[in-house]
Amino acid sequence: MYTELLANIAILVLSGFVGFAVISKVPNTLHTPLMSGTNAIHGIVVLGALVTLGNVEDPSILTQIILFVAVVFGTLNVIGGFVVTDRMLGMFKGKKAASVKAATAERAEGAA
């Protein structure tokens, strides 16, 4: 029992170190595609937590709390990832679109 728990904790810690090492070496231009991939992974986490919660027979209150927290945090990560991705993609649109909207609005006011 404790050997399995210790092995799982060791895997969690090592995966954290590997994830940090990999992410810190990603160039800025690749962060948007990386965020999209991360959103997909977190979507799988949410789905896995929901499936696990539905398949556990007579779960303890601790199990229910852990699975609920997993669903909430996974959902927040997915939503936050899409918000960040949208903002990053908005940075690539530039000021041209904003200036076109302003010019169109000025013409509409002048015609009225």
N, C-alpha and C positions, 0 to 999 in steps of 0.2 A: 504494500500500500504506500508506504513512505518512499520507497525506491521509485515508484512510478511518478509520484508527486514531485520528487526532487529532479527526476529526468525532465518532466514537463516544465518546471521552473527554469532549468538550465537551458532548454530549447528556447523558451521565451526570452531569456536574457541574451543569449547568443543571437537570436534573430533581431533583437533590438539593435545590437552592435553592428550587425551586418547591414541592416536597413539604414542606419545612420551613415555608415561608410559609403554605401551605394548612393544615397540621396545627396550627400554633400559633394559628390563629384559630378553631379548632373549640371550641364551648362544652363544658363538662364533661358535660352531659346527652347529648351525641351521641357520646361516645367509644365506648360499647358497640356501637352499630350500625356505627360506623366500623371497629372491630376485626373485626367479622364480615365486612365487605367486604374488609378487608386479608387475612383468612384465606383468602378465596376467591382473591385475587390470588396469594398465596404458593402456594396449591395449583396454580395454573396454572404458576407458575415451576418447581415440582417436576416436574409433568407434562412441561413443555417440556424440561427438562434430561434426563429419562429418554428422551423421544422422540429428542432430539438424540444422546444417547449410543448409542442403538440404531441410528440411521441413519448414523452416521459410519463410513465404510469405512477400516479400518486406522488408528485414531486413535493419535496420538502419546501418550506417557506424560503429557505436560503437559496435553493435551486431556482425557485421562481424569481427571487429578487435578482440573482446574478443574470439570469436570462433576460429579464426585463431591462436591466441596466445595459446589457449587450445590445438589445434592440434599440434602445434610446440613443446610446452613443454611436452605434453604427448609422442610424438614421441622421443624426446631427452631422456626422462626417460626410455622408453622401450629400446632404443639402449644402453644407459649407463648401464642399469641393466644387459643386456646380456653381455656387455664387462666386467663388474665387476664379474659377475657369472663365465665367462670363465677364468678370471685370478684367481679367488678363487679355481676353480676346478683344474687349473694348479698347484697350490700349493700342492695339494694332490698327484700329479703324482710322485713327488720326483725327486731325482737326478739319479735314476737308468736308466730311459729312455734316459737321456742326456748322461750318460756314455756309454750306449750301442751304441748310434749313433756315439760317438767319437771313440770307439773301432772298429766299422765297417768301419769308414772312414780311420783309421790307417791301417787296413788290406788291404783295397782297394789300398791305396797308396803304401804299401809294395809289393803288387802283381804286380803293374804296372812297 
